[in-house]
Amino acid sequence: MADQSEPLLLSADDSDVDHKTRPEALTFDNIVEQSLSDFGFWQLFQVILVGVALFFDAQQIFITVYTDAYPTWHCLNHTICDHSTSDICRLPRSAWEWDGGSKDKTVISDFGLECSSSLLRGMPTSAFYIGGIVGGFVLALIPDDSLGRKKLVLFSTFAMSITSISVIFSTNVWIYTTLKFIIGFSRSQTWSYALVLISERVSTRWRPRATMIPFTFFVLGFMSLSGIAFLAQHSSWRFLYLYTAVPAIFYCIFLYIFALESPRWLHMQGNDEEAINVLKSMSSKNKPYLESLVSQLPPEQETSEELPRDIDVNIYLSETLNAVVELPTFIITPIILERFNRRSSVLVNTLLGGASGVLCFVLSLLGKTGIAFAFELATFFCARIGFNLMAVYMVEMFPTCVRSSATMMFRQALVVGGACCPLIASIGRDLPSVSFAIFGVAMSGFGLFVLVLPETKGSSLCNTMEEQEKRDQTINTSHC
């Protein structure tokens, strides 16, 4: 095995290096890191191009703030109508009118929901978020081996945009609610698709900055929606969907033509030549050297025979079993929370999950793939229980004044972990199942930090930092 720290790009003085040893010195990760070491214009262009997807995603998330708002009204017959005290649901329709005289200013006025229950008026928005939850589970089970990162971003954004345009043809609240559910379902994974694609097309040095660009576009999309809604405030709510969805359609065309696929994903699929072409497009100064790499990279099938066997399980079956394993955790978690302390529960769970991940790696090296797959499910099972336990623990650990921020950080940690998974899994192309060992070590290692956290079982929720500090001091004193 060649030294991994050996420079990838050889100078003219290195031309006498034996060609038979040169392929061993090459790893695709080194090629990507070296060729993309400089964050040039085309790399920035590709990051921005994909990041714009979150611009339109943000608009569809917050659009109901304007389209589903309760419009203002005024009295026509002041003898029986007083705007400050009258309830329009108890007035004849001829006694009042919507401001601007337009009935279809918002969904409320268009579908006659002004006197409906708040549940019915809020149903379209709820359907959107429910669609996002359902889509998050369903789309996570769909493998991207045959689609790729670029197509997933494209399809999710295109489906969201087409459905948003279809909304303008809604004739009642039920059709509108159904379409909002589909929109939420379609865009549920856009964020993760875009983040993964961006992360896999930049070097390690520039990844922290590059991954912040889509977040910036998300905020800009939210801000732009306010301006668009202000300019269209006297128009029908349907136009607001058109003004946001039609540009997204043109963006999808632009994305399809100019966006490049992830070179790491192409390499995992065995398309090294296409992967090198992508790198050449983003790193023109290294093009002469990159053109000579395809023949030097060892074929995937040749290296796979020299490596231990991976866990040979149908990916559809594997993902289905992973989903099924989650179901019992929602029954077991409350039992653990009621009977055991928070710290000990999280600690034991993370240690067991970490051990299962390491055993999965070891058993796969020994060729016992069936038993290794069982330990893989055990690792997933412990991770799910750990998430459930920490969700409750986080709520109990922080006071009301900062609890929302704390739980948001908890959610952010989950998203960051999910974004790292494809990169960790890609390591398994060189050493099968090593990703499970990484997951296991990380789970056990980070789980040890729970030892420095306070115990919260049976404690009431605090509202201020002062109350929280007093309670923690009381708990620490009682344990001394």
C-alpha positions as CSV (number, residue, x, y, z in Angstrom):
1,M,0.0,0.0,0.0
2,A,1.5,3.3,-1.0
3,D,1.8,6.2,1.4
4,Q,-1.5,8.2,1.3
5,S,0.4,11.4,2.0
6,E,2.3,11.1,-1.3
7,P,1.5,14.1,-3.6
8,L,-1.0,13.2,-6.3
9,L,0.3,15.5,-9.0
10,L,3.8,14.4,-10.0
11,S,6.3,16.9,-11.3
12,A,8.5,16.4,-14.3
13,D,11.3,15.1,-12.0
14,D,9.0,12.2,-11.0
15,S,8.6,11.0,-14.5
16,D,10.8,8.0,-13.8
17,V,8.4,6.6,-11.3
18,D,7.5,3.0,-12.2
19,H,4.1,2.9,-13.9
20,K,3.3,-0.3,-12.1
21,T,3.4,1.3,-8.7
22,R,1.7,4.5,-9.7
23,P,-1.9,3.1,-9.7
24,E,-1.4,2.0,-6.1
25,A,-0.5,5.5,-5.1
26,L,-3.8,6.8,-6.5
27,T,-7.0,7.0,-4.5
28,F,-10.0,8.7,-5.8
29,D,-10.3,10.8,-2.7
30,N,-6.8,12.1,-3.2
31,I,-7.7,13.0,-6.8
32,V,-10.8,14.9,-5.7
33,E,-9.0,16.7,-2.9
34,Q,-6.1,17.7,-5.1
35,S,-8.0,18.7,-8.2
36,L,-10.6,20.8,-6.2
37,S,-8.1,22.3,-3.8
38,D,-8.6,25.7,-5.3
39,F,-12.2,27.0,-5.0
40,G,-12.4,28.5,-8.4
41,F,-15.1,30.2,-10.4
42,W,-16.7,27.1,-11.8
43,Q,-16.8,25.4,-8.5
44,L,-18.5,28.5,-7.0
45,F,-20.9,28.5,-10.0
46,Q,-21.8,24.9,-9.4
47,V,-22.4,25.4,-5.7
48,I,-24.6,28.5,-6.4
49,L,-26.5,26.7,-9.1
50,V,-27.5,23.8,-6.8
51,G,-28.0,26.1,-3.8
52,V,-30.6,28.1,-5.6
53,A,-32.9,25.1,-5.2
54,L,-33.4,26.1,-1.6
55,F,-34.3,29.6,-2.7
56,F,-37.5,28.2,-4.3
57,D,-37.9,25.7,-1.6
58,A,-38.2,28.5,1.0
59,Q,-40.8,30.3,-1.0
60,Q,-43.1,27.2,-1.0
61,I,-42.6,26.7,2.7
62,F,-43.7,30.1,3.7
63,I,-46.1,31.0,0.8
64,T,-49.3,30.1,2.8
65,V,-48.5,33.0,5.2
66,Y,-49.8,35.2,2.4
67,T,-52.1,33.0,0.3
68,D,-54.0,31.5,3.3
69,A,-54.2,34.7,5.3
70,Y,-57.5,36.0,6.6
71,P,-58.3,39.1,4.4
72,T,-59.5,42.4,5.7
73,W,-63.1,43.5,5.1
74,H,-65.3,46.6,5.5
75,C,-69.0,47.3,6.0
76,L,-71.4,48.2,3.2
77,N,-74.5,48.7,5.3
78,H,-73.5,50.7,8.4
79,T,-77.0,50.5,9.9
80,I,-76.5,46.8,10.8
81,C,-72.8,46.5,10.4
82,D,-70.0,47.9,12.7
83,H,-66.6,46.8,11.7
84,S,-65.2,47.1,15.2
85,T,-67.8,45.0,16.9
86,S,-69.7,43.0,14.2
87,D,-69.0,39.3,13.4
88,I,-69.3,38.8,9.6
89,C,-70.6,35.3,10.2
90,R,-73.7,36.8,11.8
91,L,-74.2,39.5,9.1
92,P,-76.0,39.1,5.8
93,R,-73.5,38.8,2.9
94,S,-74.8,42.1,1.4
95,A,-73.8,44.0,4.6
96,W,-70.1,43.7,4.1
97,E,-67.4,43.2,1.5
98,W,-63.8,42.2,1.3
99,D,-61.3,45.1,1.0
100,G,-60.5,45.7,-2.6
101,G,-63.7,44.0,-3.8
102,S,-61.9,40.9,-4.9
103,K,-63.3,37.6,-3.6
104,D,-60.3,35.5,-4.6
105,K,-57.7,37.7,-2.8
106,T,-56.8,34.7,-0.5
107,V,-57.8,31.1,-0.1
108,I,-60.1,32.1,2.8
109,S,-62.2,34.5,0.8
110,D,-62.0,32.4,-2.5
111,F,-63.3,29.2,-0.9
112,G,-65.7,30.9,1.5
113,L,-63.9,29.7,4.7
114,E,-64.4,32.9,6.6
115,C,-66.9,31.3,8.9
116,S,-65.3,27.8,8.9
117,S,-63.4,26.3,11.9
118,S,-59.8,27.2,12.4
119,L,-59.0,23.5,11.8
120,L,-60.4,23.7,8.3
121,R,-58.7,27.0,7.5
122,G,-55.4,25.6,8.7
123,M,-55.8,22.3,7.0
124,P,-53.8,23.1,3.8
125,T,-50.8,24.3,5.7
126,S,-51.0,21.2,8.0
127,A,-51.2,19.0,4.9
128,F,-48.1,20.6,3.5
129,Y,-46.1,19.7,6.6
130,I,-47.6,16.3,6.9
131,G,-46.6,15.7,3.3
132,G,-43.1,16.7,4.3
133,I,-43.0,14.2,7.1
134,V,-44.4,11.4,5.0
135,G,-42.0,12.3,2.1
136,G,-39.1,12.3,4.5
137,F,-39.7,8.7,5.4
138,V,-40.8,7.4,2.0
139,L,-38.2,9.2,-0.2
140,A,-35.5,8.1,2.2
141,L,-36.2,4.5,1.3
142,I,-35.6,5.2,-2.4
143,P,-32.0,4.3,-3.4
144,D,-30.3,6.9,-5.6
145,D,-28.0,4.4,-7.3
146,S,-29.9,4.7,-10.6
147,L,-30.6,8.4,-10.4
148,G,-27.7,10.2,-8.9
149,R,-27.4,13.4,-6.8
150,K,-28.2,15.9,-9.6
151,K,-31.3,14.1,-10.8
152,L,-32.7,13.9,-7.3
153,V,-32.3,17.7,-6.8
154,L,-33.8,18.2,-10.3
155,F,-36.8,15.9,-9.8
156,S,-37.7,17.1,-6.4
157,T,-37.6,20.8,-7.4
158,F,-39.4,20.1,-10.7
159,A,-42.2,18.1,-9.0
160,M,-42.7,20.8,-6.4
161,S,-42.9,23.5,-9.1
162,I,-45.3,21.6,-11.4
163,T,-47.6,20.9,-8.4
164,S,-47.4,24.5,-7.3
165,I,-48.6,25.6,-10.8
166,S,-51.4,23.0,-10.6
167,V,-52.6,24.7,-7.4
168,I,-54.1,27.6,-9.4
169,F,-56.7,25.2,-10.8
170,S,-58.1,24.3,-7.4
171,T,-61.8,24.7,-7.2
172,N,-62.3,23.9,-3.5
173,V,-60.3,23.6,-0.3
174,W,-60.1,19.8,-0.5
175,I,-58.3,19.8,-3.9
176,Y,-56.1,22.6,-2.6
177,T,-55.2,20.6,0.5
178,T,-54.4,17.5,-1.5
179,L,-52.1,19.5,-3.8
180,K,-50.4,21.1,-0.8
181,F,-49.7,17.6,0.6
182,I,-48.1,16.7,-2.7
183,I,-46.0,19.8,-2.7
184,G,-44.8,19.0,0.8
185,F,-44.1,15.4,-0.2
186,S,-42.1,16.5,-3.3
187,R,-39.8,18.9,-1.6
188,S,-39.3,17.0,1.7
189,Q,-35.7,15.9,0.7
190,T,-34.7,18.8,-1.5
191,W,-32.5,20.3,1.2
192,S,-30.6,17.1,1.9
193,Y,-30.2,16.3,-1.8
194,A,-28.7,19.7,-2.5
195,L,-26.5,19.6,0.6
196,V,-25.1,16.2,-0.3
197,L,-24.4,17.2,-4.0
198,I,-22.6,20.4,-2.9
199,S,-20.6,18.6,-0.2
200,E,-19.4,16.0,-2.7
201,R,-18.2,18.5,-5.3
202,V,-15.8,20.5,-3.1
203,S,-12.7,19.7,-1.2
204,T,-12.6,19.2,2.5
205,R,-11.0,22.6,3.0
206,W,-13.8,24.5,1.3
207,R,-16.7,22.3,2.4
208,P,-17.7,24.3,5.5
209,R,-18.0,27.5,3.5
210,A,-19.6,25.9,0.5
211,T,-22.4,24.3,2.5
212,M,-23.4,27.6,4.0
213,I,-24.3,29.0,0.5
214,P,-27.6,27.0,0.2
215,F,-28.6,28.3,3.7
216,T,-28.0,31.8,2.4
217,F,-30.3,31.2,-0.6
218,F,-32.9,29.7,1.7
219,V,-33.0,33.0,3.6
220,L,-33.0,35.0,0.4
221,G,-35.9,33.0,-0.9
222,F,-37.9,33.7,2.3
223,M,-37.1,37.4,2.0
224,S,-38.0,37.6,-1.7
225,L,-41.4,36.0,-1.0
226,S,-42.3,39.0,1.1
227,G,-41.5,41.4,-1.7
228,I,-43.4,39.3,-4.3
229,A,-46.4,39.1,-2.0
230,F,-46.3,42.8,-1.4
231,L,-46.3,43.6,-5.1
232,A,-49.1,41.1,-5.7
233,Q,-51.2,42.0,-2.7
234,H,-54.1,43.3,-4.8
235,S,-54.0,40.2,-7.1
236,S,-55.5,36.8,-6.6
237,W,-53.6,34.4,-4.4
238,R,-53.2,32.1,-7.4
239,F,-50.8,34.6,-9.0
240,L,-48.5,34.3,-6.1
241,Y,-48.1,30.6,-6.8
242,L,-47.5,31.4,-10.5
243,Y,-44.9,34.1,-9.7
244,T,-42.9,31.6,-7.6
245,A,-43.4,28.4,-9.5
246,V,-42.8,29.5,-13.0
247,P,-39.3,30.8,-12.4
248,A,-38.6,27.5,-10.6
249,I,-39.5,25.7,-13.8
250,F,-37.0,27.7,-15.8
251,Y,-34.4,27.1,-13.0
252,C,-34.9,23.3,-13.4
253,I,-34.1,23.6,-17.1
254,F,-31.0,25.6,-16.3
255,L,-30.1,23.1,-13.7
256,Y,-30.5,20.2,-16.1
257,I,-28.3,21.8,-18.7
258,F,-25.5,23.2,-16.6
259,A,-25.3,21.3,-13.3
260,L,-22.7,18.6,-13.0
261,E,-23.1,15.2,-11.2
262,S,-21.2,14.4,-8.1
263,P,-17.8,12.9,-9.0
264,R,-17.8,10.8,-5.9
265,W,-21.2,9.3,-6.8
266,L,-20.0,8.5,-10.3
267,H,-16.9,6.8,-8.9
268,M,-19.0,4.7,-6.6
269,Q,-21.0,3.6,-9.7
270,G,-17.8,2.7,-11.5
271,N,-18.0,5.6,-14.0
272,D,-14.4,6.8,-13.4
273,E,-14.1,8.3,-16.9
274,E,-17.2,10.5,-16.4
275,A,-16.1,11.4,-12.9
276,I,-12.7,12.6,-14.2
277,N,-14.6,14.6,-16.9
278,V,-16.6,16.3,-14.1
279,L,-13.4,17.2,-12.3
280,K,-11.8,18.5,-15.4
281,S,-14.8,20.8,-15.9
282,M,-14.4,22.2,-12.5
283,S,-10.6,22.3,-12.4
284,S,-9.3,23.4,-15.8
285,K,-5.7,24.0,-14.6
286,N,-5.4,20.3,-13.7
287,K,-7.0,19.1,-16.9
288,P,-3.8,17.7,-18.5
289,Y,-3.0,15.5,-15.6
290,L,-6.6,14.5,-15.0
291,E,-6.9,13.2,-18.6
292,S,-4.2,10.6,-17.8
293,L,-5.9,9.3,-14.7
294,V,-8.6,7.1,-16.1
295,S,-6.2,4.4,-17.3
296,Q,-4.3,4.6,-14.0
297,L,-7.2,4.1,-11.7
298,P,-7.8,0.4,-11.0
299,P,-11.2,-0.9,-12.2
300,E,-13.8,-1.4,-9.4
301,Q,-14.3,-5.1,-10.2
302,E,-10.6,-5.9,-9.9
303,T,-10.2,-4.3,-6.5
304,S,-13.4,-5.7,-5.1
305,E,-12.2,-9.3,-5.5
306,E,-9.2,-8.5,-3.3
307,L,-11.3,-7.1,-0.5
308,P,-13.4,-8.8,2.1
309,R,-17.0,-9.3,1.2
310,D,-19.5,-6.6,1.9
311,I,-22.9,-7.2,3.4
312,D,-24.7,-8.7,0.4
313,V,-28.3,-7.7,1.1
314,N,-30.9,-6.3,-1.3
315,I,-31.0,-2.6,-0.7
316,Y,-34.8,-2.5,-0.9
317,L,-35.1,-5.2,1.7
318,S,-32.4,-3.6,3.8
319,E,-34.1,-0.2,3.9
320,T,-37.5,-1.8,4.5
321,L,-36.2,-3.7,7.5
322,N,-34.5,-0.5,8.8
323,A,-37.9,1.2,8.7
324,V,-39.7,-1.8,10.3
325,V,-37.0,-1.8,13.1
326,E,-38.1,1.8,14.0
327,L,-41.6,0.8,14.9
328,P,-40.8,-1.0,18.2
329,T,-38.7,1.8,19.4
330,F,-41.7,4.0,19.9
331,I,-43.0,1.4,22.4
332,I,-39.7,0.7,24.1
333,T,-38.6,4.3,24.5
334,P,-41.5,5.3,27.0
335,I,-40.7,2.2,29.1
336,I,-37.1,3.2,29.3
337,L,-37.9,6.8,30.2
338,E,-40.3,5.7,32.9
339,R,-38.0,3.1,34.6
340,F,-34.5,4.3,34.1
341,N,-32.4,7.5,34.5
342,R,-31.8,9.6,31.4
343,R,-28.0,9.5,31.6
344,S,-27.7,5.8,32.1
345,S,-30.2,5.0,29.4
346,V,-28.5,7.1,26.8
347,L,-25.0,5.8,27.8
348,V,-26.0,2.1,27.8
349,N,-27.8,2.5,24.5
350,T,-24.9,4.3,22.7
351,L,-22.4,1.7,24.0
352,L,-24.5,-1.2,22.8
353,G,-25.1,0.5,19.4
354,G,-21.5,1.3,19.0
355,A,-20.5,-2.3,19.9
356,S,-23.0,-3.6,17.3
357,G,-21.5,-1.4,14.6
358,V,-18.0,-2.6,15.3
359,L,-19.1,-6.2,15.4
360,C,-20.9,-5.7,12.1
361,F,-17.5,-4.6,10.6
362,V,-15.6,-7.5,12.1
363,L,-18.1,-10.2,11.1
364,S,-18.2,-8.8,7.5
365,L,-14.4,-9.2,7.3
366,L,-14.8,-12.8,8.4
367,G,-17.4,-13.4,5.7
368,K,-20.3,-13.9,8.1
369,T,-22.5,-11.4,6.2
370,G,-25.9,-12.8,7.5
371,I,-24.9,-12.2,11.2
372,A,-23.3,-8.9,10.3
373,F,-26.5,-7.7,8.8
374,A,-28.3,-8.6,12.0
375,F,-25.8,-6.4,13.9
376,E,-26.4,-3.6,11.4
377,L,-30.1,-3.7,12.2
378,A,-29.2,-3.6,15.9
379,T,-27.0,-0.5,15.4
380,F,-29.9,1.2,13.6
381,F,-32.3,0.1,16.4
382,C,-30.0,1.6,19.1
383,A,-29.6,4.8,17.1
384,R,-33.3,5.3,16.8
385,I,-33.9,4.7,20.5
386,G,-31.0,7.1,21.2
387,F,-32.6,9.8,19.1
388,N,-35.9,9.3,21.0
389,L,-34.2,9.4,24.4
390,M,-32.3,12.6,23.5
391,A,-35.3,14.3,22.2
392,V,-37.0,14.1,25.6
393,Y,-33.7,14.7,27.4
394,M,-33.1,18.0,25.5
395,V,-36.6,19.3,26.4
396,E,-36.0,18.5,30.0
397,M,-32.4,19.9,30.2
398,F,-33.0,23.4,29.0
399,P,-35.3,26.2,30.3
400,T,-38.2,27.6,28.4
401,C,-36.3,30.7,27.4
402,V,-33.8,28.7,25.3
403,R,-35.5,25.3,24.9
404,S,-36.6,26.1,21.4
405,S,-33.1,27.1,20.3
406,A,-31.7,24.0,22.0
407,T,-34.0,21.6,20.2
408,M,-33.3,23.4,16.9
409,M,-29.6,22.6,17.5
410,F,-30.5,19.0,18.2
411,R,-32.3,18.9,14.9
412,Q,-29.4,20.5,13.2
413,A,-27.0,17.9,14.5
414,L,-29.3,15.2,13.1
415,V,-29.2,16.9,9.7
416,V,-25.4,17.3,9.8
417,G,-25.1,13.6,10.7
418,G,-27.3,12.7,7.8
419,A,-25.3,14.8,5.4
420,C,-22.1,13.1,6.5
421,C,-23.5,9.6,6.0
422,P,-23.0,9.4,2.2
423,L,-19.4,10.4,2.6
424,I,-18.8,7.9,5.3
425,A,-20.5,5.2,3.3
426,S,-18.4,6.0,0.3
427,I,-15.3,4.8,2.3
428,G,-16.8,1.4,2.1
429,R,-16.0,1.2,-1.6
430,D,-12.4,0.6,-0.6
431,L,-12.9,-1.3,2.7
432,P,-16.4,-2.9,2.9
433,S,-18.5,-2.3,6.0
434,V,-15.9,0.1,7.5
435,S,-18.7,2.7,7.6
436,F,-20.5,0.6,10.3
437,A,-17.3,0.7,12.4
438,I,-17.1,4.4,12.0
439,F,-20.8,4.8,13.0
440,G,-20.2,2.5,15.9
441,V,-17.1,4.2,17.3
442,A,-18.8,7.6,16.8
443,M,-22.0,6.5,18.6
444,S,-20.1,5.1,21.6
445,G,-17.5,8.0,21.7
446,F,-20.1,10.8,21.5
447,G,-22.3,8.9,23.9
448,L,-19.7,9.2,26.7
449,F,-20.4,13.0,26.8
450,V,-23.6,12.2,28.5
451,L,-21.6,11.6,31.7
452,V,-21.1,15.4,32.1
453,L,-24.8,16.2,31.6
454,P,-27.2,16.6,34.5
455,E,-29.8,14.0,35.4
456,T,-33.4,15.2,34.6
457,K,-35.6,12.3,35.3
458,G,-38.6,13.3,37.4
459,S,-37.6,17.0,37.3
460,S,-40.0,19.8,36.4
461,L,-39.3,22.0,33.5
462,C,-37.7,25.3,34.3
463,N,-38.6,28.6,32.7
464,T,-35.6,30.8,33.3
465,M,-31.8,30.3,33.3
466,E,-31.8,31.2,37.0
467,E,-34.3,28.5,37.9
468,Q,-32.3,26.0,35.8
469,E,-29.0,26.9,37.6
470,K,-30.6,26.6,41.0
471,R,-32.1,23.2,40.1
472,D,-28.8,21.9,38.8
473,Q,-27.0,23.1,41.9
474,T,-29.6,21.3,44.1
475,I,-29.2,18.1,42.1
476,N,-25.4,18.3,42.3
477,T,-25.5,19.0,46.0
478,S,-27.8,16.0,46.7
479,H,-25.4,13.7,44.8
480,C,-22.4,14.8,46.9
